[in-house]
Amino acid sequence: MNNILKRLKWDSIVTAVLGIIVGIVFIITPKTSADILCTVCGIMLIAAGIIAAIVFFCYGRMLGGYSLALGVAMLISGIFCLIYPSAVQGILTFIVGIFIVIDAGTSFADSIICARARITGWPVMLLTSLLMVVLGCIVMFGTFDMIIVFAGWALIINGACDIIMTLIFSHRINEAKKALYGTQNDKN
């Protein structure tokens, strides 16, 4: 169990570092980044759609029409990404914003748990998670031209906050959960 927790902790750090890298790329080349994201998403959706269709034709009786319907939907979505990248770019900022808000919500919940257990440092977690909720909402609802650069900064800040919280607070979060609930969280 301890090895699993350590691996999840390092997975969290790797994810945060990747977020920082993507954020830097967004800031340096916003238009190119958006075009590349649309192309990659389109190709991945088309590939996933083809795989889902193949699964239907190979194992259709077991899965019913679900995999074929999913495959067709993914194919159409992938083609849409390739043909109408500007429409997709607006959706991408919304998705990045949702990611930031959900991630911040997790940190917010952890800060409340630490506060209830009277673990030192919880106000820092609370404030950074609230800041990230605000940044995520701005990313979700802003115009695309401004948002891709802002999303880059938000990803960098989010990644840095995740690294700090993981390295500094993961042990404290587990202590708080153990004190309050008698268990440890598998995330940290």
C-alpha positions in Angstrom: 0.0 0.0 0.0 2.8 2.4 0.8 4.4 1.8 -2.6 1.1 2.6 -4.3 0.9 5.9 -2.4 4.4 6.8 -3.3 3.7 6.0 -7.0 0.5 8.1 -7.0 2.5 10.9 -5.4 5.1 10.8 -8.2 2.4 10.4 -10.8 0.8 13.6 -9.4 4.2 15.4 -9.7 4.7 14.2 -13.3 1.2 15.3 -14.2 2.0 18.7 -12.7 5.3 19.0 -14.6 3.6 18.1 -17.9 0.9 20.8 -17.1 3.7 23.4 -16.6 5.4 22.3 -19.9 2.1 22.6 -21.8 1.5 26.0 -20.1 4.9 27.3 -21.3 4.2 26.1 -24.9 0.7 27.8 -24.7 2.4 31.1 -23.7 5.2 30.9 -26.3 3.1 29.8 -29.3 -0.6 30.3 -28.6 -2.0 30.1 -32.2 0.3 27.2 -33.1 -0.6 25.4 -29.9 -4.3 25.7 -30.5 -3.9 24.4 -34.1 -1.8 21.5 -32.9 -4.2 20.6 -30.1 -7.1 20.5 -32.6 -5.2 18.4 -35.0 -4.0 15.9 -32.3 -7.5 15.8 -30.8 -9.0 15.1 -34.3 -6.6 12.4 -35.1 -7.0 10.7 -31.7 -10.8 10.8 -31.9 -10.7 9.4 -35.5 -8.4 6.6 -34.3 -10.5 5.9 -31.2 -13.6 5.8 -33.4 -12.1 3.3 -35.8 -11.0 1.1 -32.9 -14.5 1.3 -31.4 -16.0 0.3 -34.8 -13.6 -2.6 -35.1 -14.5 -3.7 -31.6 -18.2 -3.7 -32.6 -17.6 -5.8 -35.7 -15.4 -8.2 -33.8 -17.3 -8.5 -30.6 -20.6 -6.8 -31.4 -22.8 -9.4 -29.8 -21.3 -8.9 -26.4 -21.3 -5.1 -26.4 -24.4 -4.5 -28.5 -24.6 -1.3 -30.6 -22.9 0.8 -28.0 -19.4 0.6 -29.4 -20.6 1.3 -32.9 -22.5 4.3 -31.8 -19.5 5.5 -29.8 -17.2 4.9 -32.7 -19.4 6.9 -35.1 -19.6 9.7 -32.6 -15.9 9.8 -32.2 -15.3 9.7 -35.9 -17.6 12.6 -36.5 -16.0 14.6 -33.6 -12.5 13.9 -35.0 -13.5 15.1 -38.5 -15.1 18.2 -36.9 -11.8 18.9 -35.1 -9.9 18.7 -38.3 -12.3 20.7 -40.5 -13.4 23.4 -37.9 -10.5 24.0 -35.6 -11.5 27.5 -34.6 -14.8 26.1 -33.2 -13.0 23.4 -31.4 -10.5 26.0 -30.0 -13.2 27.7 -28.0 -14.3 24.3 -26.6 -10.7 23.5 -25.6 -10.4 26.5 -23.4 -13.6 25.5 -21.7 -12.2 22.0 -21.1 -8.9 23.3 -19.8 -10.9 25.6 -17.4 -12.9 22.7 -16.2 -9.8 20.6 -15.5 -8.3 23.5 -13.5 -11.5 24.0 -11.5 -11.9 20.2 -10.8 -8.3 19.9 -9.7 -8.6 23.0 -7.5 -11.8 21.5 -6.0 -9.9 18.5 -4.9 -7.3 20.7 -3.2 -10.0 22.7 -1.6 -11.6 19.6 -0.1 -8.2 18.5 1.1 -7.6 21.9 2.8 -11.0 21.6 4.6 -10.1 18.1 5.8 -6.7 19.5 7.1 -8.5 22.4 8.8 -11.0 20.1 10.5 -8.0 18.0 11.8 -6.2 21.2 12.8 -3.2 20.4 10.6 -0.8 23.4 10.1 -0.6 24.9 6.7 -4.2 24.4 5.7 -4.8 28.1 5.0 -2.1 28.0 2.2 -3.9 25.1 0.6 -7.2 26.8 0.9 -6.1 30.1 -0.6 -4.2 28.5 -3.5 -7.2 26.2 -4.3 -9.5 29.3 -4.3 -7.1 31.1 -6.5 -7.1 28.2 -8.9 -10.9 28.1 -9.0 -11.0 31.7 -10.0 -8.3 31.2 -12.7 -10.1 28.1 -14.0 -13.4 30.1 -14.3 -11.6 32.9 -16.1 -10.2 30.4 -18.5 -13.6 28.7 -19.1 -15.5 31.9 -19.9 -12.9 34.2 -21.6 -12.3 34.9 -25.3 -10.0 32.5 -27.0 -7.3 35.0 -28.1 -6.7 36.0 -24.5 -7.4 32.7 -22.9 -4.8 30.5 -24.6 -2.0 32.6 -23.0 -3.9 32.9 -19.8 -4.5 29.1 -19.8 -0.8 28.7 -20.2 -0.1 30.8 -17.1 -2.9 29.0 -15.2 -1.5 25.6 -16.1 2.0 26.7 -14.9 0.6 28.1 -11.6 -1.7 25.0 -11.2 1.3 22.7 -11.8 3.5 24.6 -9.4 0.7 24.5 -6.7 0.2 20.8 -7.2 3.9 20.1 -6.9 4.1 22.2 -3.7 1.0 20.6 -2.2 2.1 17.1 -3.1 5.6 17.5 -1.7 4.8 19.5 1.3 1.2 18.6 2.2 0.6 15.0 1.1 1.8 13.7 4.4 -0.3 16.2 6.3 -3.4 15.4 4.2 -3.0 11.7 5.0 -2.5 12.5 8.7 -5.7 14.5 8.7 -7.7 11.9 6.9 -6.3 9.2 9.2 -7.2 11.4 12.3 -10.7 12.1 11.0 -11.7 9.0 9.2 -9.1 6.3 10.3 -8.0 5.9 6.6 -5.5 7.4 4.2 -6.3 8.8 0.8 -4.9 6.9 -2.2 -4.4 10.2 -4.1 -1.4 11.5 -2.1 
